[in-house]
Amino acid sequence: MELQERLNEVFCQVFDDDDIRIAPEMTADDIDGWDSLSHVNLIVAVEATFGIRFTHKEVLTFKNIGDLLNCITAKVQ
């Protein structure tokens, strides 16, 4: 399964919405319910799903889903 598809599944689970279809240019403003608490839940779920850990600095640099995807890609290779 493609990395973006796996990440999309994480988004669907965290936000309890099977209709979410993520795109690299999307931000928190594009997804209903994406607030600071759900952001923490999302990061934890992504780390668990992909078996990776983000640094605090990395998390602060994510401006959109594309940034998150790029960081995941770099860590899983």
All heavy atoms as a GROMACS GRO file, in nm:
protein
  614
    1MET      N    1   0.085  -0.118   0.000
    1MET     CA    2   0.000   0.000   0.000
    1MET      C    3   0.089   0.125   0.000
    1MET      O    4   0.188   0.131   0.071
    1MET     CB    5  -0.090  -0.002   0.124
    1MET     CG    6  -0.184   0.117   0.132
    1MET     SD    7  -0.285   0.121   0.282
    1MET     CE    8  -0.368  -0.034   0.278
    2GLU      N    9   0.051   0.222  -0.079
    2GLU     CA   10   0.127   0.346  -0.089
    2GLU      C   11   0.122   0.422   0.044
    2GLU      O   12   0.024   0.418   0.118
    2GLU     CB   13   0.067   0.432  -0.200
    2GLU     CG   14   0.144   0.559  -0.225
    2GLU     CD   15   0.076   0.650  -0.327
    2GLU    OE1   16   0.001   0.598  -0.411
    2GLU    OE2   17   0.099   0.770  -0.318
    3LEU      N   18   0.230   0.491   0.074
    3LEU     CA   19   0.243   0.564   0.200
    3LEU      C   20   0.128   0.662   0.220
    3LEU      O   21   0.071   0.669   0.329
    3LEU     CB   22   0.378   0.637   0.203
    3LEU     CG   23   0.413   0.699   0.336
    3LEU    CD1   24   0.554   0.662   0.375
    3LEU    CD2   25   0.398   0.847   0.330
    4GLN      N   26   0.091   0.736   0.117
    4GLN     CA   27  -0.018   0.832   0.132
    4GLN      C   28  -0.150   0.762   0.164
    4GLN      O   29  -0.230   0.813   0.241
    4GLN     CB   30  -0.032   0.919   0.006
    4GLN     CG   31  -0.136   1.028   0.023
    4GLN     CD   32  -0.135   1.130  -0.089
    4GLN    OE1   33  -0.031   1.155  -0.148
    4GLN    NE2   34  -0.248   1.190  -0.117
    5GLU      N   35  -0.172   0.644   0.107
    5GLU     CA   36  -0.294   0.568   0.137
    5GLU      C   37  -0.295   0.524   0.283
    5GLU      O   38  -0.400   0.530   0.349
    5GLU     CB   39  -0.305   0.448   0.045
    5GLU     CG   40  -0.329   0.482  -0.100
    5GLU     CD   41  -0.322   0.360  -0.191
    5GLU    OE1   42  -0.305   0.248  -0.142
    5GLU    OE2   43  -0.332   0.379  -0.314
    6ARG      N   44  -0.180   0.478   0.332
    6ARG     CA   45  -0.171   0.437   0.473
    6ARG      C   46  -0.196   0.556   0.564
    6ARG      O   47  -0.265   0.546   0.665
    6ARG     CB   48  -0.035   0.375   0.503
    6ARG     CG   49  -0.018   0.237   0.440
    6ARG     CD   50   0.118   0.178   0.469
    6ARG     NE   51   0.142   0.158   0.610
    6ARG     CZ   52   0.264   0.145   0.663
    6ARG    NH1   53   0.370   0.148   0.587
    6ARG    NH2   54   0.278   0.126   0.793
    7LEU      N   55  -0.138   0.672   0.528
    7LEU     CA   56  -0.159   0.792   0.608
    7LEU      C   57  -0.305   0.834   0.604
    7LEU      O   58  -0.360   0.877   0.705
    7LEU     CB   59  -0.068   0.904   0.558
    7LEU     CG   60  -0.074   1.034   0.639
    7LEU    CD1   61  -0.036   1.012   0.785
    7LEU    CD2   62   0.016   1.140   0.577
    8ASN      N   63  -0.368   0.820   0.489
    8ASN     CA   64  -0.510   0.854   0.478
    8ASN      C   65  -0.593   0.770   0.575
    8ASN      O   66  -0.686   0.821   0.638
    8ASN     CB   67  -0.560   0.833   0.335
    8ASN     CG   68  -0.689   0.906   0.308
    8ASN    OD1   69  -0.689   1.019   0.263
    8ASN    ND2   70  -0.801   0.841   0.337
    9GLU      N   71  -0.560   0.642   0.588
    9GLU     CA   72  -0.631   0.556   0.682
    9GLU      C   73  -0.615   0.606   0.825
    9GLU      O   74  -0.710   0.601   0.905
    9GLU     CB   75  -0.581   0.412   0.670
    9GLU     CG   76  -0.624   0.344   0.543
    9GLU     CD   77  -0.577   0.199   0.534
    9GLU    OE1   78  -0.507   0.151   0.626
    9GLU    OE2   79  -0.609   0.135   0.433
   10VAL      N   80  -0.495   0.654   0.859
   10VAL     CA   81  -0.471   0.708   0.993
   10VAL      C   82  -0.561   0.830   1.015
   10VAL      O   83  -0.624   0.844   1.120
   10VAL     CB   84  -0.322   0.744   1.014
   10VAL    CG1   85  -0.302   0.815   1.146
   10VAL    CG2   86  -0.235   0.620   1.003
   11PHE      N   87  -0.568   0.918   0.916
   11PHE     CA   88  -0.654   1.036   0.926
   11PHE      C   89  -0.799   0.996   0.946
   11PHE      O   90  -0.869   1.053   1.031
   11PHE     CB   91  -0.641   1.124   0.801
   11PHE     CG   92  -0.534   1.228   0.810
   11PHE    CD1   93  -0.401   1.195   0.788
   11PHE    CD2   94  -0.564   1.360   0.840
   11PHE    CE1   95  -0.301   1.290   0.795
   11PHE    CE2   96  -0.465   1.456   0.848
   11PHE     CZ   97  -0.333   1.422   0.826
   12CYS      N   98  -0.846   0.896   0.871
   12CYS     CA   99  -0.984   0.850   0.885
   12CYS      C  100  -1.012   0.798   1.025
   12CYS      O  101  -1.118   0.826   1.082
   12CYS     CB  102  -1.013   0.741   0.782
   12CYS     SG  103  -1.021   0.800   0.612
   13GLN      N  104  -0.915   0.727   1.082
   13GLN     CA  105  -0.932   0.674   1.217
   13GLN      C  106  -0.931   0.786   1.321
   13GLN      O  107  -1.018   0.792   1.408
   13GLN     CB  108  -0.822   0.573   1.249
   13GLN     CG  109  -0.833   0.446   1.171
   13GLN     CD  110  -0.711   0.356   1.190
   13GLN    OE1  111  -0.609   0.398   1.242
   13GLN    NE2  112  -0.722   0.233   1.144
   14VAL      N  113  -0.832   0.874   1.314
   14VAL     CA  114  -0.817   0.980   1.414
   14VAL      C  115  -0.937   1.074   1.413
   14VAL      O  116  -0.987   1.114   1.518
   14VAL     CB  117  -0.686   1.058   1.393
   14VAL    CG1  118  -0.681   1.184   1.478
   14VAL    CG2  119  -0.566   0.968   1.424
   15PHE      N  120  -0.984   1.109   1.294
   15PHE     CA  121  -1.093   1.205   1.282
   15PHE      C  122  -1.230   1.137   1.268
   15PHE      O  123  -1.331   1.205   1.250
   15PHE     CB  124  -1.067   1.302   1.167
   15PHE     CG  125  -0.946   1.387   1.191
   15PHE    CD1  126  -0.825   1.358   1.130
   15PHE    CD2  127  -0.951   1.494   1.279
   15PHE    CE1  128  -0.712   1.435   1.154
   15PHE    CE2  129  -0.839   1.572   1.304
   15PHE     CZ  130  -0.720   1.542   1.242
   16ASP      N  131  -1.231   1.004   1.278
   16ASP     CA  132  -1.354   0.926   1.274
   16ASP      C  133  -1.441   0.965   1.154
   16ASP      O  134  -1.560   0.994   1.166
   16ASP     CB  135  -1.432   0.942   1.404
   16ASP     CG  136  -1.541   0.836   1.418
   16ASP    OD1  137  -1.526   0.726   1.362
   16ASP    OD2  138  -1.642   0.865   1.485
   17ASP      N  139  -1.377   0.967   1.036
   17ASP     CA  140  -1.444   1.007   0.913
   17ASP      C  141  -1.385   0.928   0.797
   17ASP      O  142  -1.274   0.956   0.752
   17ASP     CB  143  -1.425   1.158   0.891
   17ASP     CG  144  -1.497   1.209   0.766
   17ASP    OD1  145  -1.552   1.127   0.689
   17ASP    OD2  146  -1.498   1.332   0.748
   18ASP      N  147  -1.461   0.830   0.749
   18ASP     CA  148  -1.413   0.745   0.640
   18ASP      C  149  -1.411   0.815   0.505
   18ASP      O  150  -1.360   0.761   0.407
   18ASP     CB  151  -1.499   0.619   0.629
   18ASP     CG  152  -1.477   0.526   0.747
   18ASP    OD1  153  -1.369   0.532   0.810
   18ASP    OD2  154  -1.568   0.446   0.777
   19ASP      N  155  -1.465   0.936   0.497
   19ASP     CA  156  -1.470   1.009   0.371
   19ASP      C  157  -1.351   1.101   0.348
   19ASP      O  158  -1.343   1.166   0.244
   19ASP     CB  159  -1.599   1.092   0.362
   19ASP     CG  160  -1.723   1.003   0.357
   19ASP    OD1  161  -1.714   0.892   0.300
   19ASP    OD2  162  -1.827   1.044   0.411
   20ILE      N  163  -1.259   1.108   0.444
   20ILE     CA  164  -1.142   1.195   0.429
   20ILE      C  165  -1.054   1.142   0.316
   20ILE      O  166  -1.027   1.023   0.308
   20ILE     CB  167  -1.060   1.202   0.559
   20ILE    CG1  168  -1.138   1.277   0.667
   20ILE    CG2  169  -0.924   1.268   0.536
   20ILE    CD1  170  -1.069   1.280   0.803
   21ARG      N  171  -1.012   1.232   0.230
   21ARG     CA  172  -0.916   1.202   0.124
   21ARG      C  173  -0.809   1.309   0.130
   21ARG      O  174  -0.831   1.423   0.088
   21ARG     CB  175  -0.984   1.202  -0.015
   21ARG     CG  176  -1.089   1.095  -0.032
   21ARG     CD  177  -1.030   0.954  -0.026
   21ARG     NE  178  -1.134   0.852  -0.025
   21ARG     CZ  179  -1.175   0.786   0.083
   21ARG    NH1  180  -1.120   0.811   0.200
   21ARG    NH2  181  -1.269   0.695   0.076
   22ILE      N  182  -0.694   1.273   0.186
   22ILE     CA  183  -0.589   1.372   0.205
   22ILE      C  184  -0.515   1.401   0.074
   22ILE      O  185  -0.512   1.318  -0.016
   22ILE     CB  186  -0.488   1.328   0.314
   22ILE    CG1  187  -0.417   1.198   0.275
   22ILE    CG2  188  -0.557   1.318   0.450
   22ILE    CD1  189  -0.299   1.163   0.363
   23ALA      N  190  -0.457   1.519   0.070
   23ALA     CA  191  -0.372   1.562  -0.041
   23ALA      C  192  -0.256   1.640   0.019
   23ALA      O  193  -0.270   1.701   0.127
   23ALA     CB  194  -0.451   1.650  -0.138
   24PRO      N  195  -0.141   1.639  -0.046
   24PRO     CA  196  -0.022   1.704   0.011
   24PRO      C  197  -0.040   1.850   0.048
   24PRO      O  198   0.018   1.897   0.146
   24PRO     CB  199   0.084   1.688  -0.098
   24PRO     CG  200   0.042   1.565  -0.172
   24PRO     CD  201  -0.108   1.568  -0.170
   25GLU      N  202  -0.122   1.923  -0.026
   25GLU     CA  203  -0.137   2.065   0.001
   25GLU      C  204  -0.236   2.098   0.112
   25GLU      O  205  -0.250   2.212   0.154
   25GLU     CB  206  -0.177   2.139  -0.127
   25GLU     CG  207  -0.314   2.104  -0.181
   25GLU     CD  208  -0.320   1.975  -0.264
   25GLU    OE1  209  -0.214   1.911  -0.285
   25GLU    OE2  210  -0.430   1.938  -0.308
   26MET      N  211  -0.305   1.997   0.165
   26MET     CA  212  -0.405   2.019   0.268
   26MET      C  213  -0.342   2.058   0.402
   26MET      O  214  -0.233   2.013   0.435
   26MET     CB  215  -0.491   1.894   0.286
   26MET     CG  216  -0.580   1.864   0.167
   26MET     SD  217  -0.668   1.707   0.182
   26MET     CE  218  -0.793   1.751   0.302
   27THR      N  219  -0.417   2.141   0.476
   27THR     CA  220  -0.375   2.182   0.610
   27THR      C  221  -0.486   2.151   0.709
   27THR      O  222  -0.593   2.102   0.672
   27THR     CB  223  -0.345   2.334   0.614
   27THR    OG1  224  -0.468   2.406   0.594
   27THR    CG2  225  -0.242   2.374   0.509
   28ALA      N  226  -0.463   2.186   0.835
   28ALA     CA  227  -0.563   2.163   0.939
   28ALA      C  228  -0.695   2.234   0.907
   28ALA      O  229  -0.802   2.186   0.946
   28ALA     CB  230  -0.509   2.209   1.074
   29ASP      N  231  -0.688   2.344   0.836
   29ASP     CA  232  -0.810   2.417   0.800
   29ASP      C  233  -0.900   2.338   0.705
   29ASP      O  234  -1.020   2.368   0.695
   29ASP     CB  235  -0.774   2.551   0.734
   29ASP     CG  236  -0.708   2.647   0.830
   29ASP    OD1  237  -0.730   2.636   0.953
   29ASP    OD2  238  -0.633   2.734   0.783
   30ASP      N  239  -0.844   2.239   0.639
   30ASP     CA  240  -0.920   2.162   0.541
   30ASP      C  241  -0.992   2.041   0.599
   30ASP      O  242  -1.070   1.976   0.528
   30ASP     CB  243  -0.827   2.114   0.428
   30ASP     CG  244  -0.765   2.230   0.352
   30ASP    OD1  245  -0.839   2.322   0.316
   30ASP    OD2  246  -0.642   2.228   0.332
   31ILE      N  247  -0.965   2.010   0.725
   31ILE     CA  248  -1.024   1.889   0.785
   31ILE      C  249  -1.101   1.928   0.911
   31ILE      O  250  -1.045   1.985   1.005
   31ILE     CB  251  -0.915   1.785   0.816
   31ILE    CG1  252  -0.850   1.740   0.684
   31ILE    CG2  253  -0.974   1.666   0.893
   31ILE    CD1  254  -0.744   1.636   0.697
   32ASP      N  255  -1.231   1.895   0.911
   32ASP     CA  256  -1.316   1.926   1.026
   32ASP      C  257  -1.264   1.855   1.150
   32ASP      O  258  -1.231   1.736   1.147
   32ASP     CB  259  -1.460   1.880   1.001
   32ASP     CG  260  -1.532   1.969   0.900
   32ASP    OD1  261  -1.490   2.084   0.882
   32ASP    OD2  262  -1.630   1.921   0.841
   33GLY      N  263  -1.253   1.930   1.259
   33GLY     CA  264  -1.213   1.873   1.386
   33GLY      C  265  -1.065   1.868   1.410
   33GLY      O  266  -1.020   1.820   1.514
   34TRP      N  267  -0.985   1.918   1.316
   34TRP     CA  268  -0.839   1.916   1.334
   34TRP      C  269  -0.801   2.037   1.420
   34TRP      O  270  -0.785   2.148   1.372
   34TRP     CB  271  -0.767   1.918   1.201
   34TRP     CG  272  -0.620   1.891   1.208
   34TRP    CD1  273  -0.540   1.891   1.318
   34TRP    CD2  274  -0.533   1.859   1.099
   34TRP    NE1  275  -0.410   1.861   1.286
   34TRP    CE2  276  -0.403   1.840   1.150
   34TRP    CE3  277  -0.553   1.844   0.963
   34TRP    CZ2  278  -0.294   1.808   1.070
   34TRP    CZ3  279  -0.445   1.812   0.884
   34TRP    CH2  280  -0.316   1.794   0.937
   35ASP      N  281  -0.789   2.012   1.549
   35ASP     CA  282  -0.749   2.115   1.644
   35ASP      C  283  -0.622   2.069   1.714
   35ASP      O  284  -0.562   1.968   1.674
   35ASP     CB  285  -0.862   2.145   1.743
   35ASP     CG  286  -0.908   2.020   1.819
   35ASP    OD1  287  -0.832   1.920   1.826
   35ASP    OD2  288  -1.021   2.022   1.871
   36SER      N  289  -0.580   2.140   1.817
   36SER     CA  290  -0.452   2.107   1.881
   36SER      C  291  -0.454   1.968   1.945
   36SER      O  292  -0.354   1.895   1.938
   36SER     CB  293  -0.415   2.213   1.984
   36SER     OG  294  -0.517   2.228   2.080
   37LEU      N  295  -0.564   1.930   2.006
   37LEU     CA  296  -0.572   1.798   2.070
   37LEU      C  297  -0.571   1.687   1.965
   37LEU      O  298  -0.498   1.588   1.978
   37LEU     CB  299  -0.697   1.786   2.157
   37LEU     CG  300  -0.718   1.652   2.225
   37LEU    CD1  301  -0.598   1.618   2.315
   37LEU    CD2  302  -0.846   1.652   2.306
   38SER      N  303  -0.649   1.703   1.860
   38SER     CA  304  -0.651   1.599   1.756
   38SER      C  305  -0.518   1.594   1.681
   38SER      O  306  -0.479   1.489   1.632
   38SER     CB  307  -0.768   1.619   1.660
   38SER     OG  308  -0.759   1.743   1.595
   39HIS      N  309  -0.446   1.707   1.678
   39HIS     CA  310  -0.314   1.708   1.615
   39HIS      C  311  -0.218   1.616   1.692
   39HIS      O  312  -0.145   1.538   1.633
   39HIS     CB  313  -0.258   1.851   1.609
   39HIS     CG  314  -0.129   1.862   1.536
   39HIS    ND1  315  -0.121   1.855   1.399
   39HIS    CD2  316  -0.002   1.877   1.582
   39HIS    CE1  317   0.006   1.866   1.363
   39HIS    NE2  318   0.080   1.880   1.471
   40VAL      N  319  -0.223   1.626   1.825
   40VAL     CA  320  -0.140   1.539   1.908
   40VAL      C  321  -0.178   1.393   1.885
   40VAL      O  322  -0.092   1.307   1.866
   40VAL     CB  323  -0.152   1.577   2.057
   40VAL    CG1  324  -0.082   1.474   2.145
   40VAL    CG2  325  -0.096   1.716   2.082
   41ASN      N  326  -0.308   1.365   1.883
   41ASN     CA  327  -0.355   1.228   1.858
   41ASN      C  328  -0.310   1.179   1.720
   41ASN      O  329  -0.272   1.062   1.705
   41ASN     CB  330  -0.508   1.221   1.868
   41ASN     CG  331  -0.557   1.241   2.009
   41ASN    OD1  332  -0.485   1.218   2.106
   41ASN    ND2  333  -0.680   1.287   2.022
   42LEU      N  334  -0.313   1.268   1.622
   42LEU     CA  335  -0.270   1.232   1.487
   42LEU      C  336  -0.122   1.196   1.484
   42LEU      O  337  -0.083   1.093   1.428
   42LEU     CB  338  -0.298   1.348   1.390
   42LEU     CG  339  -0.250   1.329   1.247
   42LEU    CD1  340  -0.323   1.213   1.180
   42LEU    CD2  341  -0.267   1.458   1.168
   43ILE      N  342  -0.039   1.278   1.547
   43ILE     CA  343   0.105   1.253   1.548
   43ILE      C  344   0.135   1.120   1.617
   43ILE      O  345   0.215   1.039   1.567
   43ILE     CB  346   0.181   1.370   1.615
   43ILE    CG1  347   0.166   1.498   1.533
   43ILE    CG2  348   0.327   1.335   1.637
   43ILE    CD1  349   0.220   1.492   1.392
   44VAL      N  350   0.070   1.095   1.729
   44VAL     CA  351   0.091   0.968   1.801
   44VAL      C  352   0.048   0.850   1.715
   44VAL      O  353   0.117   0.748   1.707
   44VAL     CB  354   0.015   0.970   1.936
   44VAL    CG1  355   0.013   0.833   2.001
   44VAL    CG2  356   0.077   1.073   2.030
   45ALA      N  357  -0.066   0.863   1.647
   45ALA     CA  358  -0.115   0.755   1.562
   45ALA      C  359  -0.022   0.731   1.442
   45ALA      O  360   0.003   0.616   1.404
   45ALA     CB  361  -0.257   0.787   1.513
   46VAL      N  362   0.030   0.839   1.385
   46VAL     CA  363   0.124   0.825   1.272
   46VAL      C  364   0.250   0.755   1.319
   46VAL      O  365   0.300   0.663   1.252
   46VAL     CB  366   0.156   0.963   1.210
   46VAL    CG1  367   0.273   0.954   1.115
   46VAL    CG2  368   0.034   1.019   1.138
   47GLU      N  369   0.302   0.795   1.434
   47GLU     CA  370   0.424   0.731   1.486
   47GLU      C  371   0.401   0.582   1.510
   47GLU      O  372   0.486   0.500   1.474
   47GLU     CB  373   0.467   0.800   1.616
   47GLU     CG  374   0.524   0.938   1.596
   47GLU     CD  375   0.559   1.007   1.726
   47GLU    OE1  376   0.499   0.978   1.832
   47GLU    OE2  377   0.649   1.094   1.722
   48ALA      N  378   0.287   0.546   1.567
   48ALA     CA  379   0.257   0.405   1.594
   48ALA      C  380   0.239   0.326   1.464
   48ALA      O  381   0.290   0.214   1.451
   48ALA     CB  382   0.132   0.394   1.681
   49THR      N  383   0.169   0.383   1.369
   49THR     CA  384   0.142   0.314   1.243
   49THR      C  385   0.268   0.287   1.163
   49THR      O  386   0.286   0.178   1.108
   49THR     CB  387   0.044   0.397   1.157
   49THR    OG1  388  -0.079   0.411   1.229
   49THR    CG2  389   0.018   0.331   1.022
   50PHE      N  390   0.357   0.386   1.158
   50PHE     CA  391   0.476   0.374   1.075
   50PHE      C  392   0.600   0.331   1.153
   50PHE      O  393   0.707   0.312   1.094
   50PHE     CB  394   0.503   0.505   1.001
   50PHE     CG  395   0.398   0.537   0.897
   50PHE    CD1  396   0.294   0.624   0.925
   50PHE    CD2  397   0.402   0.477   0.772
   50PHE    CE1  398   0.197   0.652   0.831
   50PHE    CE2  399   0.305   0.504   0.677
   50PHE     CZ  400   0.202   0.592   0.706
   51GLY      N  401   0.588   0.316   1.285
   51GLY     CA  402   0.702   0.272   1.366
   51GLY      C  403   0.814   0.374   1.368
   51GLY      O  404   0.931   0.337   1.362
   52ILE      N  405   0.777   0.502   1.374
   52ILE     CA  406   0.876   0.609   1.374
   52ILE      C  407   0.851   0.703   1.491
   52ILE      O  408   0.750   0.691   1.560
   52ILE     CB  409   0.871   0.691   1.242
   52ILE    CG1  410   0.731   0.749   1.220
   52ILE    CG2  411   0.913   0.604   1.123
   52ILE    CD1  412   0.719   0.840   1.099
   53ARG      N  413   0.944   0.795   1.513
   53ARG     CA  414   0.928   0.900   1.615
   53ARG      C  415   0.964   1.032   1.552
   53ARG      O  416   1.063   1.042   1.479
   53ARG     CB  417   1.019   0.875   1.735
   53ARG     CG  418   0.995   0.746   1.810
   53ARG     CD  419   0.868   0.744   1.887
   53ARG     NE  420   0.876   0.839   1.996
   53ARG     CZ  421   0.776   0.865   2.079
   53ARG    NH1  422   0.663   0.801   2.064
   53ARG    NH2  423   0.788   0.951   2.175
   54PHE      N  424   0.884   1.134   1.580
   54PHE     CA  425   0.913   1.270   1.535
   54PHE      C  426   0.976   1.348   1.650
   54PHE      O  427   0.938   1.330   1.765
   54PHE     CB  428   0.786   1.344   1.493
   54PHE     CG  429   0.716   1.284   1.375
   54PHE    CD1  430   0.589   1.230   1.388
   54PHE    CD2  431   0.775   1.284   1.250
   54PHE    CE1  432   0.522   1.177   1.279
   54PHE    CE2  433   0.710   1.230   1.140
   54PHE     CZ  434   0.584   1.177   1.155
   55THR      N  435   1.069   1.435   1.616
   55THR     CA  436   1.120   1.527   1.717
   55THR      C  437   1.021   1.642   1.729
   55THR      O  438   0.940   1.667   1.639
   55THR     CB  439   1.258   1.583   1.678
   55THR    OG1  440   1.243   1.665   1.561
   55THR    CG2  441   1.359   1.472   1.653
   56HIS      N  442   1.030   1.714   1.840
   56HIS     CA  443   0.944   1.830   1.860
   56HIS      C  444   0.967   1.931   1.748
   56HIS      O  445   0.871   1.989   1.693
   56HIS     CB  446   0.975   1.893   1.997
   56HIS     CG  447   0.890   2.011   2.030
   56HIS    ND1  448   0.756   2.001   2.054
   56HIS    CD2  449   0.922   2.142   2.040
   56HIS    CE1  450   0.707   2.121   2.078
   56HIS    NE2  451   0.806   2.209   2.071
   57LYS      N  452   1.092   1.950   1.711
   57LYS     CA  453   1.127   2.045   1.604
   57LYS      C  454   1.062   2.005   1.471
   57LYS      O  455   1.010   2.089   1.399
   57LYS     CB  456   1.278   2.053   1.589
   57LYS     CG  457   1.325   2.155   1.488
   57LYS     CD  458   1.476   2.161   1.484
   57LYS     CE  459   1.522   2.263   1.381
   57LYS     NZ  460   1.669   2.271   1.374
   58GLU      N  461   1.064   1.875   1.440
   58GLU     CA  462   1.002   1.828   1.316
   58GLU      C  463   0.853   1.858   1.315
   58GLU      O  464   0.800   1.908   1.215
   58GLU     CB  465   1.025   1.677   1.299
   58GLU     CG  466   1.165   1.640   1.261
   58GLU     CD  467   1.190   1.490   1.266
   58GLU    OE1  468   1.126   1.420   1.347
   58GLU    OE2  469   1.274   1.444   1.187
   59VAL      N  470   0.786   1.829   1.425
   59VAL     CA  471   0.642   1.851   1.432
   59VAL      C  472   0.609   1.998   1.410
   59VAL      O  473   0.512   2.032   1.342
   59VAL     CB  474   0.586   1.801   1.567
   59VAL    CG1  475   0.439   1.840   1.583
   59VAL    CG2  476   0.601   1.650   1.579
   60LEU      N  477   0.692   2.086   1.464
   60LEU     CA  478   0.668   2.230   1.449
   60LEU      C  479   0.689   2.280   1.306
   60LEU      O  480   0.637   2.385   1.269
   60LEU     CB  481   0.757   2.309   1.544
   60LEU     CG  482   0.725   2.293   1.692
   60LEU    CD1  483   0.828   2.367   1.776
   60LEU    CD2  484   0.584   2.342   1.723
   61THR      N  485   0.762   2.204   1.224
   61THR     CA  486   0.789   2.248   1.086
   61THR      C  487   0.682   2.203   0.987
   61THR      O  488   0.683   2.250   0.874
   61THR     CB  489   0.926   2.197   1.036
   61THR    OG1  490   0.924   2.054   1.030
   61THR    CG2  491   1.039   2.245   1.125
   62PHE      N  492   0.590   2.116   1.027
   62PHE     CA  493   0.488   2.068   0.936
   62PHE      C  494   0.388   2.180   0.905
   62PHE      O  495   0.317   2.226   0.992
   62PHE     CB  496   0.410   1.949   0.994
   62PHE     CG  497   0.494   1.828   1.024
   62PHE    CD1  498   0.456   1.741   1.125
   62PHE    CD2  499   0.610   1.800   0.954
   62PHE    CE1  500   0.531   1.627   1.154
   62PHE    CE2  501   0.686   1.687   0.982
   62PHE     CZ  502   0.646   1.601   1.083
   63LYS      N  503   0.386   2.224   0.780
   63LYS     CA  504   0.294   2.329   0.737
   63LYS      C  505   0.171   2.272   0.666
   63LYS      O  506   0.068   2.337   0.657
   63LYS     CB  507   0.364   2.428   0.642
   63LYS     CG  508   0.487   2.493   0.701
   63LYS     CD  509   0.452   2.587   0.814
   63LYS     CE  510   0.576   2.657   0.865
   63LYS     NZ  511   0.593   2.646   1.007
   64ASN      N  512   0.186   2.149   0.615
   64ASN     CA  513   0.075   2.084   0.545
   64ASN      C  514   0.100   1.932   0.546
   64ASN      O  515   0.200   1.885   0.598
   64ASN     CB  516   0.059   2.138   0.402
   64ASN     CG  517   0.186   2.125   0.321
   64ASN    OD1  518   0.263   2.030   0.336
   64ASN    ND2  519   0.210   2.221   0.232
   65ILE      N  520   0.008   1.860   0.489
   65ILE     CA  521   0.020   1.713   0.487
   65ILE      C  522   0.140   1.670   0.404
   65ILE      O  523   0.204   1.569   0.435
   65ILE     CB  524  -0.112   1.650   0.438
   65ILE    CG1  525  -0.222   1.676   0.542
   65ILE    CG2  526  -0.095   1.501   0.411
   65ILE    CD1  527  -0.360   1.628   0.502
   66GLY      N  528   0.175   1.746   0.303
   66GLY     CA  529   0.293   1.714   0.222
   66GLY      C  530   0.420   1.713   0.307
   66GLY      O  531   0.505   1.625   0.290
   67ASP      N  532   0.434   1.810   0.397
   67ASP     CA  533   0.550   1.812   0.487
   67ASP      C  534   0.552   1.688   0.575
   67ASP      O  535   0.658   1.628   0.598
   67ASP     CB  536   0.549   1.937   0.575
   67ASP     CG  537   0.576   2.065   0.499
   67ASP    OD1  538   0.625   2.058   0.384
   67ASP    OD2  539   0.550   2.174   0.556
   68LEU      N  540   0.437   1.650   0.626
   68LEU     CA  541   0.426   1.529   0.708
   68LEU      C  542   0.464   1.406   0.626
   68LEU      O  543   0.542   1.321   0.672
   68LEU     CB  544   0.283   1.516   0.762
   68LEU     CG  545   0.249   1.392   0.844
   68LEU    CD1  546   0.338   1.379   0.967
   68LEU    CD2  547   0.103   1.393   0.884
   69LEU      N  548   0.413   1.396   0.504
   69LEU     CA  549   0.446   1.283   0.416
   69LEU      C  550   0.594   1.277   0.388
   69LEU      O  551   0.655   1.168   0.391
   69LEU     CB  552   0.369   1.295   0.284
   69LEU     CG  553   0.225   1.247   0.283
   69LEU    CD1  554   0.153   1.297   0.158
   69LEU    CD2  555   0.219   1.096   0.291
   70ASN      N  556   0.656   1.390   0.360
   70ASN     CA  557   0.800   1.393   0.331
   70ASN      C  558   0.881   1.345   0.450
   70ASN      O  559   0.979   1.270   0.435
   70ASN     CB  560   0.843   1.534   0.290
   70ASN     CG  561   0.790   1.574   0.154
   70ASN    OD1  562   0.756   1.489   0.072
   70ASN    ND2  563   0.782   1.703   0.130
   71CYS      N  564   0.842   1.385   0.569
   71CYS     CA  565   0.916   1.344   0.689
   71CYS      C  566   0.898   1.195   0.713
   71CYS      O  567   0.995   1.125   0.746
   71CYS     CB  568   0.867   1.426   0.808
   71CYS     SG  569   0.972   1.408   0.954
   72ILE      N  570   0.777   1.145   0.696
   72ILE     CA  571   0.753   1.001   0.711
   72ILE      C  572   0.838   0.923   0.611
   72ILE      O  573   0.904   0.826   0.648
   72ILE     CB  574   0.604   0.966   0.693
   72ILE    CG1  575   0.520   1.028   0.804
   72ILE    CG2  576   0.584   0.815   0.689
   72ILE    CD1  577   0.370   1.022   0.777
   73THR      N  578   0.837   0.967   0.487
   73THR     CA  579   0.915   0.901   0.382
   73THR      C  580   1.061   0.894   0.418
   73THR      O  581   1.126   0.789   0.403
   73THR     CB  582   0.896   0.974   0.246
   73THR    OG1  583   0.758   0.973   0.212
   73THR    CG2  584   0.976   0.908   0.137
   74ALA      N  585   1.116   1.003   0.466
   74ALA     CA  586   1.258   1.007   0.503
   74ALA      C  587   1.288   0.911   0.618
   74ALA      O  588   1.397   0.850   0.622
   74ALA     CB  589   1.298   1.149   0.542
   75LYS      N  590   1.196   0.894   0.709
   75LYS     CA  591   1.218   0.810   0.827
   75LYS      C  592   1.199   0.661   0.799
   75LYS      O  593   1.261   0.578   0.864
   75LYS     CB  594   1.129   0.854   0.942
   75LYS     CG  595   1.171   0.987   1.001
   75LYS     CD  596   1.079   1.025   1.116
   75LYS     CE  597   1.127   1.151   1.182
   75LYS     NZ  598   1.249   1.131   1.262
   76VAL      N  599   1.114   0.626   0.705
   76VAL     CA  600   1.087   0.484   0.681
   76VAL      C  601   1.180   0.421   0.579
   76VAL      O  602   1.182   0.300   0.561
   76VAL     CB  603   0.939   0.456   0.641
   76VAL    CG1  604   0.845   0.496   0.752
   76VAL    CG2  605   0.903   0.522   0.512
   77GLN      N  606   1.261   0.501   0.512
   77GLN     CA  607   1.353   0.447   0.412
   77GLN      C  608   1.481   0.403   0.475
   77GLN      O  609   1.526   0.446   0.574
   77GLN     CB  610   1.383   0.551   0.305
   77GLN     CG  611   1.262   0.577   0.218
   77GLN     CD  612   1.291   0.678   0.107
   77GLN    OE1  613   1.388   0.750   0.110
   77GLN    NE2  614   1.204   0.679   0.009
   0.00000   0.00000   0.00000
